[in-house]
């Protein structure tokens, strides 16, 4: 029998953090948030694939 684990139940292989400037800005996060929801969803899925 094959059992599949949900990716969210696994420990991530990589930690994902946004770059933060010395002034506290997160330019990559701001860039992502400026995109439409569909694009953000696709990018988020790609990040999750790399993370797990």
C-alpha positions as a Python dict, from the first residue, in 0.01 Angstrom:
ca = {
    (1, 'X'): (0, 0, 0),
    (2, 'X'): (131, 346, -92),
    (3, 'X'): (67, 634, 146),
    (4, 'X'): (102, 993, 40),
    (5, 'X'): (176, 1271, 284),
    (6, 'X'): (38, 1616, 231),
    (7, 'X'): (327, 1856, 160),
    (8, 'X'): (213, 2074, 450),
    (9, 'X'): (265, 1783, 693),
    (10, 'X'): (628, 1738, 590),
    (11, 'X'): (917, 1939, 728),
    (12, 'X'): (1034, 2190, 466),
    (13, 'X'): (1369, 2122, 303),
    (14, 'X'): (1431, 2495, 270),
    (15, 'X'): (1319, 2791, 477),
    (16, 'X'): (1168, 3067, 267),
    (17, 'X'): (1226, 3424, 381),
    (18, 'X'): (1198, 3755, 202),
    (19, 'X'): (1502, 3978, 170),
    (20, 'X'): (1472, 4277, 405),
    (21, 'X'): (1665, 4601, 362),
    (22, 'X'): (1827, 4779, 656),
    (23, 'X'): (1527, 5015, 647),
    (24, 'X'): (1289, 4723, 697),
    (25, 'X'): (1145, 4714, 344),
    (26, 'X'): (1083, 4380, 173),
    (27, 'X'): (1108, 4466, -198),
    (28, 'X'): (1045, 4114, -331),
    (29, 'X'): (736, 4074, -110),
    (30, 'X'): (610, 4415, -220),
    (31, 'X'): (670, 4319, -585),
    (32, 'X'): (473, 3996, -539),
    (33, 'X'): (186, 4174, -365),
    (34, 'X'): (159, 4417, -657),
    (35, 'X'): (80, 4124, -891),
    (36, 'X'): (-267, 3986, -956),
    (37, 'X'): (-389, 3699, -740),
    (38, 'X'): (-352, 3436, -1015),
    (39, 'X'): (13, 3521, -1074),
    (40, 'X'): (85, 3524, -699),
    (41, 'X'): (-78, 3182, -667),
    (42, 'X'): (140, 3034, -942),
    (43, 'X'): (457, 3182, -792),
    (44, 'X'): (354, 3063, -445),
    (45, 'X'): (306, 2709, -577),
    (46, 'X'): (651, 2722, -738),
    (47, 'X'): (807, 2840, -411),
    (48, 'X'): (630, 2561, -223),
    (49, 'X'): (759, 2305, -476),
    (50, 'X'): (1117, 2424, -417),
    (51, 'X'): (1065, 2439, -40),
    (52, 'X'): (934, 2083, -6),
}
